Amino acid sequence: MWTPRSAGEWLAVALASVASASVIAGLAITGGPGKARDIQQDDARVEAVASTAEALNCYSRGVGPLPDDLKIVRQTIAEPGSPARLADGCGNADWKDDPITGEPFEVRPVDTQHAEICAVFARAGDGTARGYYGYGATYINAETARPEAGQFCYTVNLTAEPG
């Protein structure tokens, strides 16, 4: 077994120990790459939810109340010359699916002024905007904290005018 014999060797061992402890402490504090990935994926989900909320708002303001068959809304939003896309501020409206799984979000009309968009999140959220949620964020309650990981539904304001 090797043992340090000089002051220089002791210093090298001490520095290596401090460096190792710093890396371990950093991972413990930040949660490591897994936590960072979860945060990044959840931020991407919120951006996609915000974009879909904008599309729903555009449909509501340009066409009217949401129908029971939301495929109609999705198709209308995809058409560049549709009344939904011609509504004020809606030229780039885009209905998006979950960017991680590729699955559609669960969207439910609530009444003529509100809908819900539900997604499954990896982590609880404190409501702090970390990423760029874009224009559509004005149509959802993006600052609402998610109390736990799992499914969370954002309320969409279908009648709000673009900010």
Backbone as a chain_set.jsonl record, in Angstrom:
{"seq": "MWTPRSAGEWLAVALASVASASVIAGLAITGGPGKARDIQQDDARVEAVASTAEALNCYSRGVGPLPDDLKIVRQTIAEPGSPARLADGCGNADWKDDPITGEPFEVRPVDTQHAEICAVFARAGDGTARGYYGYGATYINAETARPEAGQFCYTVNLTAEPG", "coords": {"N": [[0.837, -1.174, 0.0], [0.514, 2.21, -0.835], [1.856, 5.055, 0.737], [1.849, 8.494, 1.52], [4.915, 10.309, 1.493], [6.204, 12.714, 1.476], [5.813, 16.292, 1.946], [4.718, 17.36, -0.366], [3.449, 15.149, -1.516], [1.513, 14.668, 0.452], [0.04, 17.014, 0.173], [-0.964, 16.691, -2.43], [-2.617, 14.452, -2.057], [-4.45, 15.559, -0.252], [-5.599, 17.61, -1.838], [-6.766, 16.077, -3.874], [-8.645, 14.704, -2.368], [-10.279, 16.824, -1.498], [-11.244, 17.72, -3.972], [-12.689, 15.46, -4.825], [-14.633, 15.325, -2.793], [-15.931, 17.736, -3.307], [-17.104, 17.29, -5.831], [-18.894, 15.212, -5.181], [-20.5, 16.533, -3.287], [-21.542, 18.541, -4.92], [-23.111, 17.044, -6.75], [-24.946, 16.012, -4.942], [-26.246, 18.326, -4.084], [-27.28, 19.518, -6.471], [-28.669, 17.44, -7.595], [-27.869, 16.024, -9.723], [-27.378, 14.737, -13.119], [-29.763, 13.427, -13.83], [-31.872, 14.795, -12.551], [-31.592, 17.28, -13.761], [-32.235, 16.616, -16.391], [-34.932, 15.833, -16.076], [-36.06, 18.302, -15.303], [-35.561, 19.83, -17.609], [-37.081, 18.387, -19.502], [-39.659, 18.66, -18.41], [-39.939, 21.452, -18.61], [-39.97, 21.675, -21.4], [-42.359, 20.358, -21.889], [-44.202, 22.132, -20.682], [-43.885, 24.332, -22.377], [-44.897, 23.233, -24.769], [-47.524, 22.729, -23.956], [-48.328, 25.377, -23.518], [-48.206, 26.357, -26.148], [-50.204, 24.805, -27.358], [-52.361, 25.695, -25.857], [-52.518, 28.314, -26.778], [-53.306, 27.758, -29.419], [-55.843, 26.629, -28.964], [-57.131, 28.846, -27.846], [-57.021, 30.577, -30.038], [-58.673, 29.208, -31.852], [-61.114, 29.334, -30.458], [-61.546, 32.126, -30.344], [-61.536, 32.751, -33.08], [-63.248, 30.965, -34.432], [-65.228, 29.841, -32.705], [-67.02, 28.291, -29.938], [-65.387, 25.399, -28.496], [-65.646, 22.295, -30.139], [-67.043, 19.001, -29.404], [-65.525, 17.039, -30.629], [-62.262, 17.223, -30.752], [-60.449, 16.846, -32.764], [-61.26, 18.233, -34.932], [-60.68, 20.86, -34.191], [-57.888, 20.719, -34.08], [-57.296, 20.157, -36.789], [-58.318, 22.459, -38.002], [-56.656, 24.441, -36.911], [-54.293, 23.721, -38.137], [-54.606, 24.565, -40.735], [-53.512, 27.136, -42.759], [-55.104, 29.351, -43.711], [-57.366, 29.379, -42.161], [-60.178, 30.51, -40.139], [-59.411, 30.435, -37.458], [-56.622, 30.71, -37.547], [-56.492, 33.178, -38.638], [-57.366, 34.88, -36.719], [-56.678, 37.575, -34.449], [-53.273, 37.789, -33.737], [-52.726, 35.087, -34.2], [-51.38, 33.872, -36.294], [-49.211, 32.116, -36.191], [-50.08, 30.001, -34.678], [-49.985, 26.814, -33.111], [-50.776, 23.518, -32.618], [-49.561, 21.257, -30.346], [-48.014, 18.1, -29.488], [-46.995, 16.026, -26.686], [-43.647, 16.67, -26.231], [-41.767, 14.813, -25.424], [-42.806, 12.178, -25.226], [-44.311, 12.044, -27.531], [-46.975, 11.617, -27.572], [-50.411, 12.744, -27.718], [-51.56, 15.542, -25.762], [-53.912, 15.449, -23.064], [-56.881, 16.994, -23.628], [-59.551, 18.926, -22.524], [-62.64, 20.433, -22.995], [-64.061, 22.829, -20.802], [-65.972, 24.848, -20.332], [-67.567, 27.484, -22.233], [-65.623, 29.388, -22.002], [-63.332, 28.282, -20.978], [-60.837, 25.673, -20.965], [-59.106, 22.582, -20.319], [-55.764, 21.482, -20.256], [-53.948, 18.625, -19.947], [-51.004, 17.09, -18.733], [-48.335, 14.75, -18.16], [-45.979, 15.082, -15.721], [-42.538, 14.902, -14.751], [-41.623, 15.88, -12.365], [-42.511, 17.712, -9.378], [-43.623, 21.1, -9.562], [-42.676, 24.479, -8.982], [-43.881, 26.619, -10.097], [-42.256, 28.514, -11.147], [-41.051, 30.186, -13.925], [-38.781, 28.772, -15.944], [-37.982, 28.28, -18.514], [-38.504, 29.419, -21.929], [-41.692, 30.17, -22.453], [-43.209, 31.337, -24.306], [-45.648, 33.084, -26.37], [-48.123, 31.807, -25.967], [-48.243, 31.317, -23.265], [-49.642, 33.263, -21.975], [-52.203, 32.424, -22.027], [-52.574, 30.304, -20.327], [-52.434, 29.115, -16.92], [-49.596, 29.239, -16.16], [-47.919, 29.833, -14.046], [-48.857, 28.465, -11.927], [-48.242, 26.315, -9.264], [-47.167, 22.934, -9.471], [-48.139, 20.408, -7.443], [-47.048, 17.852, -7.137], [-45.195, 15.176, -8.73], [-46.386, 13.699, -11.781], [-49.647, 13.559, -13.33], [-50.876, 16.724, -14.315], [-53.144, 19.382, -14.701], [-53.546, 22.204, -16.674], [-55.367, 25.246, -16.719], [-57.006, 26.706, -19.415], [-57.505, 29.875, -20.806], [-59.935, 30.656, -22.913], [-60.932, 32.936, -24.051], [-59.312, 35.118, -23.748], [-57.65, 37.997, -24.927], [-54.845, 38.511, -27.163], [-51.795, 39.409, -25.57]], "CA": [[0.0, 0.0, 0.0], [1.283, 3.443, -0.955], [1.604, 6.098, 1.737], [2.581, 9.715, 1.193], [6.155, 10.44, 2.267], [6.687, 14.09, 1.541], [4.764, 17.308, 2.071], [4.084, 17.475, -1.686], [2.538, 14.024, -1.684], [0.384, 14.914, 1.347], [-0.749, 18.077, -0.437], [-1.66, 16.101, -3.574], [-3.689, 13.624, -1.518], [-5.449, 16.464, 0.319], [-6.304, 18.269, -2.946], [-7.599, 15.067, -4.525], [-9.766, 14.454, -1.457], [-11.162, 17.995, -1.554], [-11.891, 17.708, -5.28], [-13.687, 14.38, -4.807], [-15.721, 15.743, -1.908], [-16.657, 18.813, -3.988], [-17.936, 16.674, -6.868], [-19.977, 14.495, -4.502], [-21.398, 17.539, -2.711], [-22.24, 19.196, -6.038], [-24.155, 16.14, -7.222], [-25.976, 15.923, -3.904], [-26.992, 19.586, -4.052], [-28.006, 19.766, -7.72], [-29.488, 16.305, -7.977], [-27.206, 15.303, -10.804], [-27.891, 14.876, -14.485], [-31.15, 12.951, -13.932], [-32.759, 15.892, -12.155], [-31.506, 18.299, -14.809], [-32.991, 16.104, -17.545], [-36.353, 15.933, -15.74], [-36.442, 19.718, -15.353], [-35.559, 20.244, -19.018], [-38.226, 17.771, -20.165], [-40.884, 19.3, -17.919], [-40.013, 22.782, -19.226], [-40.39, 21.472, -22.792], [-43.791, 20.031, -21.845], [-44.965, 23.358, -20.414], [-43.871, 25.123, -23.616], [-45.83, 22.612, -25.711], [-48.859, 22.99, -23.414], [-48.611, 26.793, -23.78], [-48.467, 26.485, -27.579], [-51.52, 24.227, -27.607], [-53.33, 26.623, -25.259], [-52.677, 29.415, -27.735], [-54.095, 27.25, -30.544], [-57.229, 26.519, -28.506], [-57.627, 30.215, -27.71], [-57.227, 31.095, -31.395], [-59.871, 28.563, -32.381], [-62.269, 29.881, -29.761], [-61.786, 33.515, -30.761], [-61.733, 32.861, -34.523], [-64.299, 30.09, -34.936], [-66.309, 29.755, -31.733], [-66.803, 27.325, -28.858], [-64.729, 24.152, -28.859], [-66.571, 21.174, -30.347], [-66.719, 17.783, -28.652], [-64.45, 16.363, -31.368], [-61.144, 18.173, -30.821], [-59.694, 16.639, -34.011], [-61.679, 19.344, -35.798], [-59.896, 22.023, -33.765], [-56.502, 20.475, -34.505], [-57.243, 20.304, -38.248], [-58.55, 23.866, -38.329], [-55.44, 25.178, -36.557], [-53.242, 23.368, -39.103], [-54.88, 25.224, -42.016], [-53.028, 28.518, -42.677], [-56.115, 30.375, -43.98], [-58.58, 29.144, -41.377], [-60.553, 31.628, -39.258], [-58.633, 30.352, -36.22], [-55.28, 31.244, -37.803], [-56.633, 34.589, -39.023], [-57.69, 35.671, -35.524], [-55.594, 38.467, -34.036], [-52.13, 37.183, -33.061], [-52.768, 33.626, -34.311], [-50.758, 33.412, -37.539], [-48.267, 31.021, -35.944], [-50.643, 29.064, -33.701], [-49.552, 25.448, -33.402], [-51.197, 22.489, -31.66], [-48.416, 20.365, -30.161], [-48.104, 16.916, -28.643], [-45.928, 15.933, -25.69], [-42.388, 16.596, -26.977], [-40.938, 13.715, -24.944], [-43.423, 10.893, -25.57], [-44.96, 12.109, -28.829], [-48.411, 11.383, -27.383], [-51.178, 13.986, -27.56], [-51.988, 15.927, -24.424], [-55.342, 15.312, -22.816], [-57.517, 18.314, -23.691], [-60.973, 18.832, -22.196], [-63.386, 21.678, -22.842], [-64.736, 22.954, -19.505], [-67.147, 25.639, -20.674], [-67.268, 28.282, -23.427], [-64.495, 30.288, -21.751], [-62.176, 27.576, -20.419], [-60.547, 24.268, -21.262], [-57.974, 22.083, -19.542], [-54.75, 20.672, -20.938], [-53.286, 17.815, -18.928], [-49.765, 16.43, -19.124], [-47.682, 14.02, -17.083], [-44.701, 15.72, -15.432], [-41.591, 14.082, -14.002], [-41.34, 16.485, -11.059], [-43.38, 18.794, -8.906], [-43.157, 22.388, -10.073], [-42.976, 25.592, -8.082], [-44.518, 27.692, -10.844], [-41.246, 29.435, -11.649], [-40.779, 30.026, -15.356], [-37.354, 28.603, -16.214], [-37.744, 28.287, -19.954], [-39.294, 30.369, -22.698], [-42.98, 29.565, -22.712], [-43.76, 31.97, -25.5], [-46.868, 33.868, -26.414], [-49.241, 31.035, -25.447], [-48.254, 31.269, -21.801], [-50.633, 34.214, -21.473], [-53.51, 31.775, -22.058], [-52.649, 29.275, -19.293], [-51.973, 29.496, -15.589], [-48.267, 28.613, -16.127], [-47.251, 30.094, -12.768], [-49.444, 27.621, -10.899], [-47.335, 25.256, -8.816], [-47.608, 21.54, -9.557], [-47.812, 19.929, -6.098], [-46.312, 16.593, -7.143], [-44.962, 14.587, -10.042], [-47.555, 13.001, -12.311], [-50.537, 14.344, -14.184], [-51.307, 18.039, -13.856], [-53.955, 20.034, -15.724], [-53.527, 23.664, -16.724], [-56.603, 25.856, -17.2], [-56.804, 27.554, -20.596], [-58.46, 30.954, -20.989], [-60.278, 30.616, -24.33], [-61.436, 34.219, -24.549], [-58.331, 36.194, -23.521], [-57.067, 38.627, -26.123], [-53.386, 38.464, -27.115], [-51.209, 40.431, -24.714]], "C": [[0.889, 1.247, 0.0], [0.886, 4.397, 0.158], [2.423, 7.312, 1.361], [3.801, 9.875, 2.103], [6.636, 11.879, 2.39], [5.498, 15.037, 1.669], [4.012, 17.466, 0.758], [3.085, 16.357, -1.936], [1.305, 14.188, -0.791], [-0.533, 15.984, 0.752], [-1.561, 17.528, -1.612], [-2.84, 15.25, -3.101], [-4.808, 14.503, -0.956], [-6.267, 17.142, -0.781], [-7.224, 17.295, -3.669], [-8.829, 14.762, -3.667], [-10.776, 15.597, -1.494], [-11.916, 18.02, -2.88], [-12.982, 16.647, -5.33], [-14.889, 14.766, -3.958], [-16.561, 16.833, -2.568], [-17.581, 18.252, -5.062], [-19.13, 15.969, -6.235], [-20.981, 15.478, -3.916], [-22.195, 18.241, -3.811], [-23.365, 18.332, -6.578], [-25.29, 16.02, -6.216], [-26.854, 17.171, -3.89], [-27.846, 19.756, -5.296], [-28.899, 18.626, -8.131], [-28.921, 15.538, -9.152], [-27.885, 15.463, -12.142], [-29.329, 14.387, -14.652], [-32.147, 14.041, -13.602], [-32.769, 16.968, -13.233], [-32.313, 17.88, -16.041], [-34.491, 16.221, -17.284], [-36.843, 17.376, -15.82], [-36.54, 20.184, -16.796], [-36.768, 19.656, -19.757], [-39.541, 18.384, -19.698], [-41.041, 20.707, -18.485], [-40.467, 22.679, -20.681], [-41.885, 21.129, -22.853], [-44.628, 21.29, -21.617], [-44.987, 24.245, -21.652], [-44.858, 24.558, -24.629], [-47.277, 22.812, -25.258], [-49.26, 24.437, -23.713], [-48.93, 27.022, -25.255], [-49.85, 25.946, -27.928], [-52.619, 25.102, -27.013], [-53.577, 27.807, -26.178], [-53.545, 28.97, -28.91], [-55.575, 27.128, -30.159], [-57.877, 27.893, -28.387], [-57.923, 30.805, -29.088], [-58.469, 30.5, -32.039], [-61.116, 29.187, -31.762], [-62.583, 31.295, -30.229], [-62.104, 33.631, -32.245], [-62.916, 32.089, -35.06], [-65.496, 30.063, -33.995], [-66.001, 28.704, -30.69], [-66.158, 26.03, -29.368], [-65.768, 23.061, -29.06], [-66.171, 19.98, -29.476], [-65.558, 17.036, -29.306], [-63.296, 17.346, -31.578], [-60.232, 17.937, -32.022], [-60.02, 17.763, -34.996], [-60.87, 20.589, -35.471], [-58.463, 21.887, -34.273], [-56.346, 20.668, -36.013], [-57.41, 21.763, -38.662], [-57.307, 24.701, -38.039], [-54.335, 24.92, -37.575], [-53.42, 24.067, -40.448], [-54.497, 26.698, -41.942], [-54.099, 29.59, -42.886], [-57.379, 30.224, -43.169], [-58.909, 30.359, -40.516], [-59.768, 31.617, -37.941], [-57.252, 30.969, -36.409], [-55.336, 32.722, -38.191], [-57.029, 35.48, -37.848], [-56.455, 36.46, -35.102], [-54.512, 37.71, -33.26], [-52.003, 35.684, -33.246], [-52.102, 33.067, -35.567], [-49.815, 32.233, -37.36], [-48.787, 30.01, -34.932], [-50.316, 27.636, -34.112], [-49.986, 24.514, -32.282], [-50.043, 21.499, -31.557], [-48.774, 19.178, -29.285], [-46.979, 16.969, -27.625], [-44.594, 15.755, -26.422], [-41.485, 15.433, -26.56], [-41.51, 12.376, -25.41], [-44.008, 10.867, -26.975], [-46.463, 11.884, -28.754], [-49.151, 12.709, -27.276], [-51.476, 14.264, -26.089], [-53.475, 15.635, -24.29], [-55.923, 16.72, -22.758], [-59.008, 18.126, -23.462], [-61.591, 20.226, -22.187], [-64.089, 21.686, -21.488], [-66.053, 23.698, -19.692], [-66.757, 26.494, -21.872], [-66.061, 29.204, -23.243], [-63.232, 29.587, -21.284], [-62.068, 26.151, -20.95], [-59.419, 23.859, -20.321], [-57.059, 21.307, -20.478], [-53.974, 19.95, -19.853], [-52.059, 17.134, -19.519], [-49.2, 15.712, -17.908], [-46.279, 14.591, -16.924], [-43.84, 14.829, -14.544], [-41.394, 14.594, -12.578], [-42.461, 17.433, -10.656], [-42.811, 20.096, -9.464], [-43.575, 23.511, -9.163], [-43.635, 26.762, -8.795], [-43.543, 28.73, -11.371], [-40.981, 29.152, -13.115], [-39.274, 29.959, -15.577], [-37.058, 28.732, -17.69], [-38.546, 29.381, -20.62], [-40.605, 29.706, -23.037], [-43.688, 30.222, -23.88], [-45.084, 32.674, -25.271], [-48.035, 33.136, -25.759], [-49.326, 30.992, -23.937], [-49.245, 32.26, -21.212], [-52.022, 33.585, -21.395], [-53.652, 30.656, -21.03], [-52.153, 29.84, -17.97], [-50.597, 28.859, -15.341], [-47.552, 28.817, -14.797], [-47.836, 29.259, -11.621], [-48.473, 26.498, -10.54], [-47.98, 23.888, -9.023], [-47.205, 20.882, -8.244], [-46.988, 18.642, -6.07], [-46.063, 16.148, -8.576], [-46.228, 13.862, -10.477], [-48.409, 13.938, -13.143], [-50.921, 15.663, -13.514], [-52.048, 18.692, -15.01], [-53.869, 21.553, -15.573], [-54.869, 24.145, -17.268], [-56.257, 26.809, -18.331], [-57.9, 28.601, -20.64], [-58.736, 31.056, -22.492], [-60.696, 31.958, -24.898], [-60.462, 35.374, -24.366], [-57.804, 36.71, -24.852], [-55.538, 38.551, -26.017], [-52.827, 39.679, -26.369], [-50.354, 41.36, -25.432]], "O": [[1.876, 1.327, 0.731], [-0.295, 4.527, 0.479], [3.568, 7.181, 0.93], [3.74, 9.618, 3.305], [7.388, 12.214, 3.305], [4.342, 14.64, 1.522], [2.8, 17.682, 0.761], [2.012, 16.582, -2.495], [0.187, 13.889, -1.212], [-1.756, 15.861, 0.827], [-2.732, 17.875, -1.764], [-3.929, 15.317, -3.672], [-5.986, 14.215, -1.166], [-7.489, 17.24, -0.673], [-8.343, 17.655, -4.037], [-9.928, 14.583, -4.194], [-11.985, 15.364, -1.519], [-13.111, 18.313, -2.902], [-14.08, 16.907, -5.823], [-16.033, 14.557, -4.362], [-17.781, 16.851, -2.405], [-18.722, 18.695, -5.188], [-20.258, 16.116, -6.707], [-22.189, 15.274, -4.038], [-23.387, 18.502, -3.647], [-24.459, 18.833, -6.839], [-26.458, 15.936, -6.595], [-28.068, 17.079, -3.705], [-29.022, 20.105, -5.191], [-29.806, 18.817, -8.941], [-29.457, 14.496, -9.528], [-28.842, 16.223, -12.286], [-30.046, 14.878, -15.524], [-33.155, 14.197, -14.292], [-33.822, 17.504, -13.577], [-32.992, 18.703, -16.655], [-35.242, 16.656, -18.157], [-37.924, 17.637, -16.347], [-37.5, 20.859, -17.167], [-37.407, 20.35, -20.548], [-40.442, 18.603, -20.507], [-42.156, 21.118, -18.807], [-41.259, 23.5, -21.144], [-42.587, 21.564, -23.766], [-45.645, 21.491, -22.281], [-46.015, 24.854, -21.948], [-45.578, 25.315, -25.28], [-48.158, 23.041, -26.086], [-50.394, 24.699, -24.113], [-49.829, 27.798, -25.579], [-50.582, 26.559, -28.705], [-53.692, 25.236, -27.603], [-54.714, 28.252, -26.336], [-54.421, 29.713, -29.352], [-56.454, 27.485, -30.944], [-59.029, 28.081, -28.779], [-58.951, 31.454, -29.284], [-59.231, 31.208, -32.698], [-62.062, 29.528, -32.471], [-63.74, 31.63, -30.482], [-62.863, 34.516, -32.641], [-63.532, 32.506, -36.041], [-66.637, 30.238, -34.423], [-64.857, 28.267, -30.563], [-66.359, 25.626, -30.514], [-66.675, 22.912, -28.242], [-65.089, 19.963, -28.889], [-64.711, 16.469, -28.616], [-63.346, 18.194, -32.469], [-59.335, 18.74, -32.279], [-59.173, 18.186, -35.783], [-60.423, 21.296, -36.375], [-57.9, 22.83, -34.829], [-55.374, 21.273, -36.464], [-56.723, 22.242, -39.564], [-56.945, 25.572, -38.83], [-53.525, 25.806, -37.846], [-52.468, 24.151, -41.224], [-55.08, 27.444, -41.156], [-54.003, 30.657, -42.279], [-58.378, 30.883, -43.462], [-58.022, 31.151, -40.196], [-59.493, 32.676, -37.376], [-56.763, 31.675, -35.527], [-54.336, 33.433, -38.083], [-57.028, 36.705, -37.972], [-55.325, 36.054, -35.372], [-54.799, 37.069, -32.249], [-51.241, 35.048, -32.518], [-52.258, 31.882, -35.863], [-49.638, 31.435, -38.281], [-48.004, 29.236, -34.381], [-50.361, 27.286, -35.291], [-49.603, 24.703, -31.127], [-49.596, 20.961, -32.569], [-49.69, 19.23, -28.464], [-46.114, 17.843, -27.687], [-44.428, 14.785, -27.16], [-40.536, 15.104, -27.273], [-40.777, 11.536, -25.932], [-44.186, 9.794, -27.553], [-47.15, 11.955, -29.772], [-48.589, 13.695, -26.799], [-51.624, 13.345, -25.284], [-54.201, 15.581, -25.282], [-55.507, 17.538, -21.938], [-59.652, 17.294, -24.101], [-61.129, 21.106, -21.461], [-64.648, 20.672, -21.07], [-67.11, 23.235, -19.265], [-65.711, 26.254, -22.475], [-65.536, 29.741, -24.219], [-62.173, 30.209, -21.199], [-63.056, 25.522, -21.327], [-58.852, 24.694, -19.615], [-57.51, 20.58, -21.364], [-53.411, 20.574, -18.954], [-52.077, 16.664, -20.656], [-49.545, 16.028, -16.769], [-45.488, 14.589, -17.867], [-44.35, 14.097, -13.695], [-41.036, 13.825, -11.685], [-43.247, 17.889, -11.486], [-41.629, 20.163, -9.799], [-44.684, 23.512, -8.629], [-43.919, 27.786, -8.174], [-43.956, 29.719, -11.976], [-40.717, 28.013, -13.499], [-38.571, 30.957, -15.419], [-36.003, 29.236, -18.077], [-39.195, 30.181, -19.948], [-40.633, 28.767, -23.834], [-44.678, 29.69, -24.383], [-45.558, 32.83, -24.146], [-48.849, 33.756, -25.075], [-50.376, 30.662, -23.385], [-49.649, 32.11, -20.059], [-52.921, 34.146, -20.768], [-54.742, 30.108, -20.872], [-51.536, 30.904, -17.919], [-50.442, 28.044, -14.431], [-46.659, 28.04, -14.458], [-47.367, 29.338, -10.486], [-47.949, 25.816, -11.421], [-49.173, 23.704, -8.786], [-46.01, 20.806, -7.956], [-46.303, 18.369, -5.085], [-46.652, 16.682, -9.516], [-47.042, 13.46, -9.646], [-47.944, 14.982, -13.601], [-51.243, 15.713, -12.326], [-51.636, 18.574, -16.164], [-54.09, 22.104, -14.495], [-55.44, 23.527, -18.167], [-55.334, 27.615, -18.221], [-59.082, 28.276, -20.528], [-57.874, 31.491, -23.255], [-60.802, 32.102, -26.115], [-60.751, 36.496, -24.784], [-57.549, 35.94, -25.779], [-54.995, 38.529, -24.913], [-53.308, 40.803, -26.512], [-49.793, 42.275, -24.829]]}, "num_chains": 1, "name": "protein.A"}
